[in-house]
Amino acid sequence: MLRRDRDDSHTEFVMITLWDDLESVKSFAGPNADQAVFYAEDEELLAERDLVVRHYDVYDSHGFTKV
């Protein structure tokens, strides 16, 4: 998790999760893996939220790493 205080008195968090593959993400998120998933309690906890997510491959000094 990444955290930073913004100039507008809000705090921003970025969650980084590692998945075996895109199919694993789809089994959690549904067929549109780029659409963010929220829970009912998020409405009262989040001032803002991104509606889309970004997927990246993980690389280390040896190249692509399947995590």
PDB file of N, CA, C, O and CB in Angstrom:
ATOM      1  N   MET A   1       0.845  -1.164   0.000  1.00  0.00           N
ATOM      2  CA  MET A   1       0.000   0.000   0.000  1.00  0.00           C
ATOM      3  C   MET A   1       0.894   1.232   0.000  1.00  0.00           C
ATOM      4  O   MET A   1       1.887   1.301   0.724  1.00  0.00           O
ATOM      5  CB  MET A   1      -0.963  -0.005   1.213  1.00  0.00           C
ATOM      6  N   LEU A   2       0.522   2.194  -0.822  1.00  0.00           N
ATOM      7  CA  LEU A   2       1.219   3.476  -0.853  1.00  0.00           C
ATOM      8  C   LEU A   2       0.286   4.532  -0.276  1.00  0.00           C
ATOM      9  O   LEU A   2      -0.930   4.466  -0.455  1.00  0.00           O
ATOM     10  CB  LEU A   2       1.670   3.851  -2.309  1.00  0.00           C
ATOM     11  N   ARG A   3       0.874   5.514   0.425  1.00  0.00           N
ATOM     12  CA  ARG A   3       0.072   6.554   1.079  1.00  0.00           C
ATOM     13  C   ARG A   3       0.752   7.898   0.883  1.00  0.00           C
ATOM     14  O   ARG A   3       1.975   8.001   0.982  1.00  0.00           O
ATOM     15  CB  ARG A   3      -0.120   6.251   2.597  1.00  0.00           C
ATOM     16  N   ARG A   4      -0.046   8.940   0.602  1.00  0.00           N
ATOM     17  CA  ARG A   4       0.504  10.296   0.544  1.00  0.00           C
ATOM     18  C   ARG A   4      -0.548  11.304   0.948  1.00  0.00           C
ATOM     19  O   ARG A   4      -1.721  11.172   0.600  1.00  0.00           O
ATOM     20  CB  ARG A   4       1.033  10.614  -0.861  1.00  0.00           C
ATOM     21  N   ASP A   5      -0.114  12.324   1.692  1.00  0.00           N
ATOM     22  CA  ASP A   5      -0.991  13.425   2.062  1.00  0.00           C
ATOM     23  C   ASP A   5      -1.045  14.397   0.892  1.00  0.00           C
ATOM     24  O   ASP A   5      -0.016  14.760   0.324  1.00  0.00           O
ATOM     25  CB  ASP A   5      -0.499  14.135   3.366  1.00  0.00           C
ATOM     26  N   ARG A   6      -2.255  14.812   0.541  1.00  0.00           N
ATOM     27  CA  ARG A   6      -2.438  15.758  -0.554  1.00  0.00           C
ATOM     28  C   ARG A   6      -2.571  17.170   0.008  1.00  0.00           C
ATOM     29  O   ARG A   6      -2.767  17.352   1.210  1.00  0.00           O
ATOM     30  CB  ARG A   6      -3.680  15.387  -1.402  1.00  0.00           C
ATOM     31  N   ASP A   7      -2.463  18.157  -0.862  1.00  0.00           N
ATOM     32  CA  ASP A   7      -2.566  19.558  -0.452  1.00  0.00           C
ATOM     33  C   ASP A   7      -3.980  19.974  -0.066  1.00  0.00           C
ATOM     34  O   ASP A   7      -4.168  21.032   0.534  1.00  0.00           O
ATOM     35  CB  ASP A   7      -2.076  20.445  -1.557  1.00  0.00           C
ATOM     36  N   ASP A   8      -4.980  19.156  -0.402  1.00  0.00           N
ATOM     37  CA  ASP A   8      -6.371  19.529  -0.141  1.00  0.00           C
ATOM     38  C   ASP A   8      -6.926  18.882   1.132  1.00  0.00           C
ATOM     39  O   ASP A   8      -8.137  18.703   1.259  1.00  0.00           O
ATOM     40  CB  ASP A   8      -7.236  19.142  -1.327  1.00  0.00           C
ATOM     41  N   SER A   9      -6.060  18.538   2.057  1.00  0.00           N
ATOM     42  CA  SER A   9      -6.393  17.932   3.353  1.00  0.00           C
ATOM     43  C   SER A   9      -6.939  16.510   3.248  1.00  0.00           C
ATOM     44  O   SER A   9      -7.508  16.000   4.213  1.00  0.00           O
ATOM     45  CB  SER A   9      -7.399  18.790   4.064  1.00  0.00           C
ATOM     46  N   HIS A  10      -6.778  15.868   2.107  1.00  0.00           N
ATOM     47  CA  HIS A  10      -7.136  14.468   1.940  1.00  0.00           C
ATOM     48  C   HIS A  10      -5.856  13.625   1.921  1.00  0.00           C
ATOM     49  O   HIS A  10      -4.767  14.143   1.673  1.00  0.00           O
ATOM     50  CB  HIS A  10      -7.964  14.257   0.636  1.00  0.00           C
ATOM     51  N   THR A  11      -5.995  12.368   2.177  1.00  0.00           N
ATOM     52  CA  THR A  11      -4.892  11.423   2.089  1.00  0.00           C
ATOM     53  C   THR A  11      -5.229  10.415   1.006  1.00  0.00           C
ATOM     54  O   THR A  11      -6.334   9.873   0.970  1.00  0.00           O
ATOM     55  CB  THR A  11      -4.628  10.719   3.457  1.00  0.00           C
ATOM     56  N   GLU A  12      -4.274  10.169   0.128  1.00  0.00           N
ATOM     57  CA  GLU A  12      -4.474   9.238  -0.980  1.00  0.00           C
ATOM     58  C   GLU A  12      -3.771   7.919  -0.683  1.00  0.00           C
ATOM     59  O   GLU A  12      -2.639   7.901  -0.199  1.00  0.00           O
ATOM     60  CB  GLU A  12      -3.954   9.840  -2.305  1.00  0.00           C
ATOM     61  N   PHE A  13      -4.454   6.818  -0.977  1.00  0.00           N
ATOM     62  CA  PHE A  13      -3.882   5.481  -0.822  1.00  0.00           C
ATOM     63  C   PHE A  13      -3.906   4.784  -2.175  1.00  0.00           C
ATOM     64  O   PHE A  13      -4.876   4.904  -2.924  1.00  0.00           O
ATOM     65  CB  PHE A  13      -4.661   4.650   0.248  1.00  0.00           C
ATOM     66  N   VAL A  14      -2.852   4.067  -2.483  1.00  0.00           N
ATOM     67  CA  VAL A  14      -2.797   3.236  -3.682  1.00  0.00           C
ATOM     68  C   VAL A  14      -2.545   1.806  -3.213  1.00  0.00           C
ATOM     69  O   VAL A  14      -1.559   1.526  -2.530  1.00  0.00           O
ATOM     70  CB  VAL A  14      -1.674   3.729  -4.693  1.00  0.00           C
ATOM     71  N   MET A  15      -3.436   0.924  -3.583  1.00  0.00           N
ATOM     72  CA  MET A  15      -3.305  -0.475  -3.204  1.00  0.00           C
ATOM     73  C   MET A  15      -2.656  -1.247  -4.353  1.00  0.00           C
ATOM     74  O   MET A  15      -3.089  -1.147  -5.500  1.00  0.00           O
ATOM     75  CB  MET A  15      -4.689  -1.084  -2.837  1.00  0.00           C
ATOM     76  N   ILE A  16      -1.631  -2.005  -4.039  1.00  0.00           N
ATOM     77  CA  ILE A  16      -0.963  -2.852  -5.016  1.00  0.00           C
ATOM     78  C   ILE A  16      -1.201  -4.292  -4.607  1.00  0.00           C
ATOM     79  O   ILE A  16      -0.840  -4.701  -3.504  1.00  0.00           O
ATOM     80  CB  ILE A  16       0.569  -2.530  -5.115  1.00  0.00           C
ATOM     81  N   THR A  17      -1.809  -5.057  -5.497  1.00  0.00           N
ATOM     82  CA  THR A  17      -2.056  -6.465  -5.214  1.00  0.00           C
ATOM     83  C   THR A  17      -1.398  -7.300  -6.302  1.00  0.00           C
ATOM     84  O   THR A  17      -1.296  -6.871  -7.451  1.00  0.00           O
ATOM     85  CB  THR A  17      -3.582  -6.765  -5.127  1.00  0.00           C
ATOM     86  N   LEU A  18      -0.959  -8.480  -5.937  1.00  0.00           N
ATOM     87  CA  LEU A  18      -0.319  -9.387  -6.881  1.00  0.00           C
ATOM     88  C   LEU A  18      -1.233 -10.578  -7.133  1.00  0.00           C
ATOM     89  O   LEU A  18      -1.745 -11.188  -6.195  1.00  0.00           O
ATOM     90  CB  LEU A  18       1.061  -9.857  -6.353  1.00  0.00           C
ATOM     91  N   TRP A  19      -1.433 -10.900  -8.395  1.00  0.00           N
ATOM     92  CA  TRP A  19      -2.310 -11.992  -8.804  1.00  0.00           C
ATOM     93  C   TRP A  19      -1.521 -12.951  -9.681  1.00  0.00           C
ATOM     94  O   TRP A  19      -0.541 -12.554 -10.312  1.00  0.00           O
ATOM     95  CB  TRP A  19      -3.564 -11.458  -9.553  1.00  0.00           C
ATOM     96  N   ASP A  20      -1.939 -14.203  -9.724  1.00  0.00           N
ATOM     97  CA  ASP A  20      -1.253 -15.192 -10.554  1.00  0.00           C
ATOM     98  C   ASP A  20      -1.366 -14.868 -12.037  1.00  0.00           C
ATOM     99  O   ASP A  20      -0.403 -15.019 -12.789  1.00  0.00           O
ATOM    100  CB  ASP A  20      -1.813 -16.576 -10.288  1.00  0.00           C
ATOM    101  N   ASP A  21      -2.550 -14.421 -12.454  1.00  0.00           N
ATOM    102  CA  ASP A  21      -2.780 -14.108 -13.863  1.00  0.00           C
ATOM    103  C   ASP A  21      -4.086 -13.318 -13.977  1.00  0.00           C
ATOM    104  O   ASP A  21      -4.805 -13.137 -12.994  1.00  0.00           O
ATOM    105  CB  ASP A  21      -2.832 -15.414 -14.735  1.00  0.00           C
ATOM    106  N   LEU A  22      -4.376 -12.854 -15.187  1.00  0.00           N
ATOM    107  CA  LEU A  22      -5.572 -12.040 -15.401  1.00  0.00           C
ATOM    108  C   LEU A  22      -6.853 -12.850 -15.168  1.00  0.00           C
ATOM    109  O   LEU A  22      -7.867 -12.290 -14.751  1.00  0.00           O
ATOM    110  CB  LEU A  22      -5.569 -11.463 -16.821  1.00  0.00           C
ATOM    111  N   GLU A  23      -6.815 -14.123 -15.425  1.00  0.00           N
ATOM    112  CA  GLU A  23      -7.987 -14.968 -15.166  1.00  0.00           C
ATOM    113  C   GLU A  23      -8.326 -14.996 -13.672  1.00  0.00           C
ATOM    114  O   GLU A  23      -9.500 -15.041 -13.305  1.00  0.00           O
ATOM    115  CB  GLU A  23      -7.737 -16.403 -15.680  1.00  0.00           C
ATOM    116  N   SER A  24      -7.319 -14.970 -12.822  1.00  0.00           N
ATOM    117  CA  SER A  24      -7.555 -14.914 -11.373  1.00  0.00           C
ATOM    118  C   SER A  24      -8.231 -13.607 -10.985  1.00  0.00           C
ATOM    119  O   SER A  24      -9.120 -13.587 -10.134  1.00  0.00           O
ATOM    120  CB  SER A  24      -6.232 -15.071 -10.602  1.00  0.00           C
ATOM    121  N   VAL A  25      -7.805 -12.517 -11.613  1.00  0.00           N
ATOM    122  CA  VAL A  25      -8.439 -11.220 -11.361  1.00  0.00           C
ATOM    123  C   VAL A  25      -9.900 -11.274 -11.793  1.00  0.00           C
ATOM    124  O   VAL A  25     -10.783 -10.816 -11.067  1.00  0.00           O
ATOM    125  CB  VAL A  25      -7.691 -10.079 -12.109  1.00  0.00           C
ATOM    126  N   LYS A  26     -10.153 -11.830 -12.969  1.00  0.00           N
ATOM    127  CA  LYS A  26     -11.529 -11.910 -13.485  1.00  0.00           C
ATOM    128  C   LYS A  26     -12.417 -12.786 -12.611  1.00  0.00           C
ATOM    129  O   LYS A  26     -13.616 -12.530 -12.501  1.00  0.00           O
ATOM    130  CB  LYS A  26     -11.526 -12.451 -14.912  1.00  0.00           C
ATOM    131  N   SER A  27     -11.852 -13.807 -11.992  1.00  0.00           N
ATOM    132  CA  SER A  27     -12.673 -14.643 -11.119  1.00  0.00           C
ATOM    133  C   SER A  27     -13.106 -13.872  -9.873  1.00  0.00           C
ATOM    134  O   SER A  27     -14.129 -14.192  -9.267  1.00  0.00           O
ATOM    135  CB  SER A  27     -11.907 -15.911 -10.717  1.00  0.00           C
ATOM    136  N   PHE A  28     -12.333 -12.864  -9.494  1.00  0.00           N
ATOM    137  CA  PHE A  28     -12.692 -11.998  -8.367  1.00  0.00           C
ATOM    138  C   PHE A  28     -13.577 -10.829  -8.824  1.00  0.00           C
ATOM    139  O   PHE A  28     -14.625 -10.567  -8.235  1.00  0.00           O
ATOM    140  CB  PHE A  28     -11.420 -11.460  -7.681  1.00  0.00           C
ATOM    141  N   ALA A  29     -13.142 -10.136  -9.878  1.00  0.00           N
ATOM    142  CA  ALA A  29     -13.766  -8.874 -10.278  1.00  0.00           C
ATOM    143  C   ALA A  29     -14.896  -9.025 -11.281  1.00  0.00           C
ATOM    144  O   ALA A  29     -15.707  -8.113 -11.443  1.00  0.00           O
ATOM    145  CB  ALA A  29     -12.737  -7.973 -10.849  1.00  0.00           C
ATOM    146  N   GLY A  30     -14.960 -10.162 -11.956  1.00  0.00           N
ATOM    147  CA  GLY A  30     -15.929 -10.336 -13.022  1.00  0.00           C
ATOM    148  C   GLY A  30     -15.250 -10.177 -14.369  1.00  0.00           C
ATOM    149  O   GLY A  30     -14.042  -9.942 -14.417  1.00  0.00           O
ATOM    150  N   PRO A  31     -15.981 -10.296 -15.457  1.00  0.00           N
ATOM    151  CA  PRO A  31     -15.386 -10.318 -16.789  1.00  0.00           C
ATOM    152  C   PRO A  31     -14.676  -9.027 -17.188  1.00  0.00           C
ATOM    153  O   PRO A  31     -13.756  -9.056 -18.006  1.00  0.00           O
ATOM    154  CB  PRO A  31     -16.440 -10.615 -17.786  1.00  0.00           C
ATOM    155  N   ASN A  32     -15.091  -7.895 -16.620  1.00  0.00           N
ATOM    156  CA  ASN A  32     -14.424  -6.624 -16.918  1.00  0.00           C
ATOM    157  C   ASN A  32     -13.385  -6.363 -15.825  1.00  0.00           C
ATOM    158  O   ASN A  32     -13.677  -5.693 -14.834  1.00  0.00           O
ATOM    159  CB  ASN A  32     -15.462  -5.437 -17.010  1.00  0.00           C
ATOM    160  N   ALA A  33     -12.185  -6.890 -16.007  1.00  0.00           N
ATOM    161  CA  ALA A  33     -11.140  -6.803 -14.986  1.00  0.00           C
ATOM    162  C   ALA A  33     -10.615  -5.389 -14.789  1.00  0.00           C
ATOM    163  O   ALA A  33      -9.893  -5.131 -13.825  1.00  0.00           O
ATOM    164  CB  ALA A  33      -9.999  -7.711 -15.349  1.00  0.00           C
ATOM    165  N   ASP A  34     -10.964  -4.462 -15.689  1.00  0.00           N
ATOM    166  CA  ASP A  34     -10.521  -3.076 -15.557  1.00  0.00           C
ATOM    167  C   ASP A  34     -11.474  -2.222 -14.732  1.00  0.00           C
ATOM    168  O   ASP A  34     -11.189  -1.053 -14.472  1.00  0.00           O
ATOM    169  CB  ASP A  34     -10.356  -2.464 -16.920  1.00  0.00           C
ATOM    170  N   GLN A  35     -12.586  -2.784 -14.323  1.00  0.00           N
ATOM    171  CA  GLN A  35     -13.566  -2.053 -13.516  1.00  0.00           C
ATOM    172  C   GLN A  35     -13.297  -2.321 -12.038  1.00  0.00           C
ATOM    173  O   GLN A  35     -13.207  -3.474 -11.615  1.00  0.00           O
ATOM    174  CB  GLN A  35     -15.023  -2.462 -13.896  1.00  0.00           C
ATOM    175  N   ALA A  36     -13.172  -1.256 -11.260  1.00  0.00           N
ATOM    176  CA  ALA A  36     -12.882  -1.387  -9.831  1.00  0.00           C
ATOM    177  C   ALA A  36     -14.033  -2.068  -9.096  1.00  0.00           C
ATOM    178  O   ALA A  36     -15.199  -1.907  -9.455  1.00  0.00           O
ATOM    179  CB  ALA A  36     -12.605  -0.012  -9.214  1.00  0.00           C
ATOM    180  N   VAL A  37     -13.687  -2.825  -8.070  1.00  0.00           N
ATOM    181  CA  VAL A  37     -14.670  -3.507  -7.224  1.00  0.00           C
ATOM    182  C   VAL A  37     -14.713  -2.783  -5.877  1.00  0.00           C
ATOM    183  O   VAL A  37     -13.674  -2.520  -5.270  1.00  0.00           O
ATOM    184  CB  VAL A  37     -14.313  -5.036  -7.039  1.00  0.00           C
ATOM    185  N   PHE A  38     -15.914  -2.469  -5.423  1.00  0.00           N
ATOM    186  CA  PHE A  38     -16.089  -1.785  -4.148  1.00  0.00           C
ATOM    187  C   PHE A  38     -17.027  -2.592  -3.256  1.00  0.00           C
ATOM    188  O   PHE A  38     -17.822  -3.401  -3.734  1.00  0.00           O
ATOM    189  CB  PHE A  38     -16.636  -0.353  -4.363  1.00  0.00           C
ATOM    190  N   TYR A  39     -16.918  -2.356  -1.969  1.00  0.00           N
ATOM    191  CA  TYR A  39     -17.775  -2.998  -0.977  1.00  0.00           C
ATOM    192  C   TYR A  39     -18.731  -1.948  -0.414  1.00  0.00           C
ATOM    193  O   TYR A  39     -18.469  -0.750  -0.524  1.00  0.00           O
ATOM    194  CB  TYR A  39     -16.926  -3.659   0.164  1.00  0.00           C
ATOM    195  N   ALA A  40     -19.828  -2.386   0.183  1.00  0.00           N
ATOM    196  CA  ALA A  40     -20.860  -1.464   0.680  1.00  0.00           C
ATOM    197  C   ALA A  40     -20.281  -0.430   1.642  1.00  0.00           C
ATOM    198  O   ALA A  40     -20.652   0.742   1.573  1.00  0.00           O
ATOM    199  CB  ALA A  40     -21.977  -2.247   1.375  1.00  0.00           C
ATOM    200  N   GLU A  41     -19.385  -0.835   2.534  1.00  0.00           N
ATOM    201  CA  GLU A  41     -18.827   0.103   3.518  1.00  0.00           C
ATOM    202  C   GLU A  41     -17.878   1.136   2.896  1.00  0.00           C
ATOM    203  O   GLU A  41     -17.552   2.131   3.542  1.00  0.00           O
ATOM    204  CB  GLU A  41     -18.091  -0.668   4.595  1.00  0.00           C
ATOM    205  N   ASP A  42     -17.435   0.916   1.663  1.00  0.00           N
ATOM    206  CA  ASP A  42     -16.556   1.878   1.001  1.00  0.00           C
ATOM    207  C   ASP A  42     -17.232   3.226   0.819  1.00  0.00           C
ATOM    208  O   ASP A  42     -16.567   4.261   0.850  1.00  0.00           O
ATOM    209  CB  ASP A  42     -16.109   1.342  -0.344  1.00  0.00           C
ATOM    210  N   GLU A  43     -18.524   3.227   0.631  1.00  0.00           N
ATOM    211  CA  GLU A  43     -19.261   4.475   0.415  1.00  0.00           C
ATOM    212  C   GLU A  43     -19.049   5.464   1.563  1.00  0.00           C
ATOM    213  O   GLU A  43     -18.903   6.662   1.319  1.00  0.00           O
ATOM    214  CB  GLU A  43     -20.754   4.182   0.250  1.00  0.00           C
ATOM    215  N   GLU A  44     -19.031   4.987   2.799  1.00  0.00           N
ATOM    216  CA  GLU A  44     -18.856   5.887   3.941  1.00  0.00           C
ATOM    217  C   GLU A  44     -17.391   6.169   4.258  1.00  0.00           C
ATOM    218  O   GLU A  44     -17.091   7.121   4.979  1.00  0.00           O
ATOM    219  CB  GLU A  44     -19.529   5.303   5.159  1.00  0.00           C
ATOM    220  N   LEU A  45     -16.480   5.362   3.736  1.00  0.00           N
ATOM    221  CA  LEU A  45     -15.057   5.517   4.065  1.00  0.00           C
ATOM    222  C   LEU A  45     -14.264   6.306   3.032  1.00  0.00           C
ATOM    223  O   LEU A  45     -13.245   6.910   3.366  1.00  0.00           O
ATOM    224  CB  LEU A  45     -14.433   4.171   4.228  1.00  0.00           C
ATOM    225  N   LEU A  46     -14.715   6.307   1.795  1.00  0.00           N
ATOM    226  CA  LEU A  46     -13.932   6.919   0.718  1.00  0.00           C
ATOM    227  C   LEU A  46     -14.525   8.245   0.275  1.00  0.00           C
ATOM    228  O   LEU A  46     -15.719   8.336  -0.011  1.00  0.00           O
ATOM    229  CB  LEU A  46     -13.842   5.975  -0.470  1.00  0.00           C
ATOM    230  N   ALA A  47     -13.683   9.278   0.220  1.00  0.00           N
ATOM    231  CA  ALA A  47     -14.128  10.576  -0.281  1.00  0.00           C
ATOM    232  C   ALA A  47     -14.152  10.567  -1.807  1.00  0.00           C
ATOM    233  O   ALA A  47     -15.022  11.182  -2.423  1.00  0.00           O
ATOM    234  CB  ALA A  47     -13.212  11.706   0.239  1.00  0.00           C
ATOM    235  N   GLU A  48     -13.205   9.875  -2.404  1.00  0.00           N
ATOM    236  CA  GLU A  48     -13.100   9.730  -3.850  1.00  0.00           C
ATOM    237  C   GLU A  48     -12.694   8.296  -4.148  1.00  0.00           C
ATOM    238  O   GLU A  48     -12.162   7.599  -3.284  1.00  0.00           O
ATOM    239  CB  GLU A  48     -12.077  10.747  -4.456  1.00  0.00           C
ATOM    240  N   ARG A  49     -12.945   7.866  -5.359  1.00  0.00           N
ATOM    241  CA  ARG A  49     -12.470   6.548  -5.751  1.00  0.00           C
ATOM    242  C   ARG A  49     -12.312   6.480  -7.261  1.00  0.00           C
ATOM    243  O   ARG A  49     -13.088   7.064  -8.016  1.00  0.00           O
ATOM    244  CB  ARG A  49     -13.431   5.454  -5.262  1.00  0.00           C
ATOM    245  N   ASP A  50     -11.296   5.760  -7.672  1.00  0.00           N
ATOM    246  CA  ASP A  50     -11.092   5.510  -9.094  1.00  0.00           C
ATOM    247  C   ASP A  50     -12.021   4.390  -9.508  1.00  0.00           C
ATOM    248  O   ASP A  50     -12.170   3.402  -8.790  1.00  0.00           O
ATOM    249  CB  ASP A  50      -9.605   5.154  -9.410  1.00  0.00           C
ATOM    250  N   LEU A  51     -12.643   4.539 -10.654  1.00  0.00           N
ATOM    251  CA  LEU A  51     -13.584   3.528 -11.123  1.00  0.00           C
ATOM    252  C   LEU A  51     -12.919   2.470 -11.992  1.00  0.00           C
ATOM    253  O   LEU A  51     -13.520   1.441 -12.298  1.00  0.00           O
ATOM    254  CB  LEU A  51     -14.701   4.183 -11.891  1.00  0.00           C
ATOM    255  N   VAL A  52     -11.686   2.727 -12.384  1.00  0.00           N
ATOM    256  CA  VAL A  52     -10.942   1.758 -13.198  1.00  0.00           C
ATOM    257  C   VAL A  52      -9.647   1.392 -12.488  1.00  0.00           C
ATOM    258  O   VAL A  52      -9.138   2.151 -11.664  1.00  0.00           O
ATOM    259  CB  VAL A  52     -10.645   2.328 -14.618  1.00  0.00           C
ATOM    260  N   VAL A  53      -9.133   0.238 -12.816  1.00  0.00           N
ATOM    261  CA  VAL A  53      -7.858  -0.217 -12.274  1.00  0.00           C
ATOM    262  C   VAL A  53      -6.880  -0.417 -13.428  1.00  0.00           C
ATOM    263  O   VAL A  53      -7.287  -0.529 -14.584  1.00  0.00           O
ATOM    264  CB  VAL A  53      -8.031  -1.533 -11.452  1.00  0.00           C
ATOM    265  N   ARG A  54      -5.602  -0.459 -13.108  1.00  0.00           N
ATOM    266  CA  ARG A  54      -4.563  -0.670 -14.111  1.00  0.00           C
ATOM    267  C   ARG A  54      -3.823  -1.953 -13.770  1.00  0.00           C
ATOM    268  O   ARG A  54      -3.545  -2.234 -12.604  1.00  0.00           O
ATOM    269  CB  ARG A  54      -3.580   0.543 -14.180  1.00  0.00           C
ATOM    270  N   HIS A  55      -3.512  -2.713 -14.786  1.00  0.00           N
ATOM    271  CA  HIS A  55      -2.805  -3.981 -14.613  1.00  0.00           C
ATOM    272  C   HIS A  55      -1.401  -3.853 -15.203  1.00  0.00           C
ATOM    273  O   HIS A  55      -1.213  -3.274 -16.273  1.00  0.00           O
ATOM    274  CB  HIS A  55      -3.586  -5.155 -15.286  1.00  0.00           C
ATOM    275  N   TYR A  56      -0.437  -4.395 -14.500  1.00  0.00           N
ATOM    276  CA  TYR A  56       0.958  -4.339 -14.925  1.00  0.00           C
ATOM    277  C   TYR A  56       1.579  -5.719 -14.802  1.00  0.00           C
ATOM    278  O   TYR A  56       1.155  -6.532 -13.981  1.00  0.00           O
ATOM    279  CB  TYR A  56       1.752  -3.306 -14.092  1.00  0.00           C
ATOM    280  N   ASP A  57       2.589  -5.976 -15.627  1.00  0.00           N
ATOM    281  CA  ASP A  57       3.412  -7.171 -15.457  1.00  0.00           C
ATOM    282  C   ASP A  57       4.519  -6.832 -14.471  1.00  0.00           C
ATOM    283  O   ASP A  57       4.941  -5.679 -14.383  1.00  0.00           O
ATOM    284  CB  ASP A  57       4.002  -7.669 -16.828  1.00  0.00           C
ATOM    285  N   VAL A  58       4.986  -7.819 -13.734  1.00  0.00           N
ATOM    286  CA  VAL A  58       6.047  -7.621 -12.746  1.00  0.00           C
ATOM    287  C   VAL A  58       7.367  -8.106 -13.337  1.00  0.00           C
ATOM    288  O   VAL A  58       7.469  -9.233 -13.824  1.00  0.00           O
ATOM    289  CB  VAL A  58       5.725  -8.372 -11.413  1.00  0.00           C
ATOM    290  N   TYR A  59       8.365  -7.244 -13.286  1.00  0.00           N
ATOM    291  CA  TYR A  59       9.703  -7.578 -13.779  1.00  0.00           C
ATOM    292  C   TYR A  59      10.702  -7.416 -12.646  1.00  0.00           C
ATOM    293  O   TYR A  59      10.545  -6.552 -11.783  1.00  0.00           O
ATOM    294  CB  TYR A  59      10.097  -6.685 -14.992  1.00  0.00           C
ATOM    295  N   ASP A  60      11.719  -8.247 -12.658  1.00  0.00           N
ATOM    296  CA  ASP A  60      12.837  -8.069 -11.736  1.00  0.00           C
ATOM    297  C   ASP A  60      14.112  -7.999 -12.566  1.00  0.00           C
ATOM    298  O   ASP A  60      14.038  -7.850 -13.786  1.00  0.00           O
ATOM    299  CB  ASP A  60      12.907  -9.232 -10.676  1.00  0.00           C
ATOM    300  N   SER A  61      15.248  -8.098 -11.952  1.00  0.00           N
ATOM    301  CA  SER A  61      16.516  -7.945 -12.686  1.00  0.00           C
ATOM    302  C   SER A  61      16.740  -9.052 -13.718  1.00  0.00           C
ATOM    303  O   SER A  61      17.612  -8.931 -14.578  1.00  0.00           O
ATOM    304  CB  SER A  61      17.682  -7.927 -11.707  1.00  0.00           C
ATOM    305  N   HIS A  62      15.958 -10.128 -13.637  1.00  0.00           N
ATOM    306  CA  HIS A  62      16.082 -11.238 -14.582  1.00  0.00           C
ATOM    307  C   HIS A  62      15.010 -11.200 -15.674  1.00  0.00           C
ATOM    308  O   HIS A  62      14.958 -12.094 -16.519  1.00  0.00           O
ATOM    309  CB  HIS A  62      16.005 -12.559 -13.838  1.00  0.00           C
ATOM    310  N   GLY A  63      14.169 -10.190 -15.663  1.00  0.00           N
ATOM    311  CA  GLY A  63      13.103 -10.094 -16.648  1.00  0.00           C
ATOM    312  C   GLY A  63      11.741 -10.303 -16.016  1.00  0.00           C
ATOM    313  O   GLY A  63      11.537 -10.058 -14.827  1.00  0.00           O
ATOM    314  N   PHE A  64      10.812 -10.763 -16.848  1.00  0.00           N
ATOM    315  CA  PHE A  64       9.441 -10.972 -16.389  1.00  0.00           C
ATOM    316  C   PHE A  64       9.393 -12.018 -15.295  1.00  0.00           C
ATOM    317  O   PHE A  64      10.012 -13.076 -15.410  1.00  0.00           O
ATOM    318  CB  PHE A  64       8.542 -11.387 -17.548  1.00  0.00           C
ATOM    319  N   THR A  65       8.657 -11.722 -14.229  1.00  0.00           N
ATOM    320  CA  THR A  65       8.519 -12.649 -13.109  1.00  0.00           C
ATOM    321  C   THR A  65       7.041 -12.982 -12.948  1.00  0.00           C
ATOM    322  O   THR A  65       6.220 -12.086 -12.750  1.00  0.00           O
ATOM    323  CB  THR A  65       9.109 -12.043 -11.789  1.00  0.00           C
ATOM    324  N   LYS A  66       6.707 -14.233 -13.029  1.00  0.00           N
ATOM    325  CA  LYS A  66       5.328 -14.637 -12.735  1.00  0.00           C
ATOM    326  C   LYS A  66       5.211 -14.763 -11.233  1.00  0.00           C
ATOM    327  O   LYS A  66       5.837 -15.631 -10.625  1.00  0.00           O
ATOM    328  CB  LYS A  66       4.941 -15.985 -13.453  1.00  0.00           C
ATOM    329  N   VAL A  67       4.410 -13.899 -10.632  1.00  0.00           N
ATOM    330  CA  VAL A  67       4.266 -13.858  -9.175  1.00  0.00           C
ATOM    331  C   VAL A  67       3.146 -14.756  -8.741  1.00  0.00           C
ATOM    332  O   VAL A  67       2.865 -14.860  -7.547  1.00  0.00           O
ATOM    333  CB  VAL A  67       4.018 -12.433  -8.684  1.00  0.00           C
TER     334      VAL A  67
END
